[in-house]
Amino acid sequence: MKFFELTNLSQGERIAFARQLRGLTQDDVSEKLGLTGESKRRTMAIYERDQL
C-alpha cells in the first residue's frame, strides 16, 4: 500500500498532491478544467510549480 504525505503546503504542491492521489495526469486535469490549446500540459505544470 502506498501512503501519500504532503510536506509542502504551497498551492502548487497541493494541486499536484490531489491530482496524484486520484491517479490523474496533468492532461486529465486540464481537460476537466476545460483548458484548450497545445500548451494545456504546460499550463498545469506552471500551476504545480507555483510560477503563476
Secondary structure, DSSP 4 states (H G I P E B T S, - for coil): ---------SHHHHHHHHHHHTT--HHHHHHHHT--STTHHHHHHHHHTT--
